[in-house]
Every structure is written in C-alpha cells, then in structure tokens.
Amino acid sequence: MNVIIDRRGPRLDDAANLRAFAVHLEDGCVPGDDLGACGIWSPDGQHAWIEPDWLREQAGPLAEDAGWQSGFSAMIDFARSKGWLDEQGRIRAHVASA
C-alpha cells in the first residue's frame, strides 16, 4: 500500500498490498505539501502520519472485503506494536521520492 502525492494531491496505490506502507512524492512535490484529509507531515519531513479512515475510503470496494479488513487490522496492530501510531491513531509512513 502506497500513498502517492503529486500535484493533484494524495491518492492510494496498491491498496491490496498490506505488507508495505510508504508515501511516495512525485512531480516535484516535497514534504509540507498539503495532505488534506490524508494526514499530516512529521516536523522533520521524513515521515507522514496517515489517517486510517482515509486509507479505507481510498481502498474503495476492496475495503468491504473481509480478508482485506482482517489484513488492514493486522497492519494497524503491527504498526502499534512498533510505536508507529500517533495519539490520534494515524499510521507513520516513511517518505520516499519517486
């Protein structure tokens, strides 16, 4: 699962892959560009904190699948075990340039 950020804003890519999670910057976007309902940037710009509800919404019909829901819950639990959830429940994602 990847969050792609380009000039049009954030979008979800590869929603079925619940074993990888990152933010990819494209088209000259930089940390600090508006994430809107997607989440917020870390102060150092090395990570973004992504809203789980935004991910579910962006996954579309896939988010209705019981297997996907179970895998998504497992992903959240794993992030929690590593300290990768903030106080609001947002998931930390590493930021990579395209």
C-alpha positions in Angstrom: 0.0 0.0 0.0 1.4 3.3 -1.0 0.3 6.9 -0.7 1.3 8.7 -3.9 1.5 12.5 -3.6 1.6 14.6 -6.8 0.3 17.9 -7.9 -3.2 16.6 -7.9 -2.9 15.7 -4.2 -2.6 12.3 -2.3 -4.0 9.1 -3.7 -3.8 5.5 -2.7 -1.9 2.9 -4.8 -1.7 -0.9 -4.4 -4.3 -1.0 -1.7 -4.3 -4.8 -1.7 -0.7 -4.9 -0.5 -0.9 -4.7 3.2 2.7 -5.7 3.8 4.3 -2.5 2.6 3.5 1.1 3.5 5.1 4.3 2.3 4.5 7.8 0.9 6.0 8.5 -2.5 6.5 12.0 -3.7 6.1 12.7 -7.4 6.1 15.7 -9.8 8.4 17.8 -7.6 6.2 17.5 -4.5 8.0 18.0 -1.2 7.2 17.2 2.4 5.0 20.0 3.6 2.7 20.0 0.6 -0.9 19.8 1.6 -2.1 16.3 2.6 -5.7 17.4 3.3 -7.8 14.6 4.9 -5.0 12.1 4.2 -2.9 13.1 7.2 -0.1 15.3 8.4 3.7 15.6 8.0 6.2 14.9 10.7 8.2 18.0 11.7 11.4 16.6 10.0 9.6 15.7 6.8 10.9 12.2 6.9 7.5 10.7 7.7 3.9 11.4 7.2 1.1 10.3 9.6 -1.7 8.9 7.5 -5.3 8.6 8.6 -6.6 5.0 8.6 -10.1 6.2 7.7 -8.7 7.9 4.6 -7.0 4.7 3.6 -10.2 2.7 4.0 -12.1 5.3 2.0 -9.5 5.3 -0.8 -9.4 1.5 -0.9 -13.0 1.7 -2.3 -14.8 -1.7 -2.7 -11.7 -3.6 -1.6 -12.3 -2.2 1.9 -15.6 -4.1 2.0 -13.7 -7.4 1.7 -13.5 -9.4 5.0 -10.0 -10.6 4.1 -8.8 -7.0 3.4 -10.3 -5.8 6.6 -8.6 -8.5 8.6 -5.3 -7.7 6.9 -5.7 -4.0 7.5 -6.4 -4.6 11.2 -3.3 -6.7 11.3 -1.3 -3.9 9.7 -2.6 -1.4 12.3 -1.7 -3.8 15.1 1.8 -4.3 13.7 2.2 -0.5 13.5 1.0 -0.1 17.1 3.5 -2.8 18.3 6.3 -0.8 16.7 5.2 2.6 18.1 4.1 3.8 14.6 0.7 5.1 15.6 0.3 8.6 17.0 -2.1 9.7 19.7 -4.9 10.2 17.1 -4.3 6.7 15.6 -2.6 7.9 12.4 -0.1 5.5 10.9 3.5 6.6 10.4 4.8 6.1 6.8 8.3 6.6 5.5 8.6 9.3 2.8 10.4 8.4 -0.5 10.9 10.5 -3.6 9.9 8.9 -6.9 
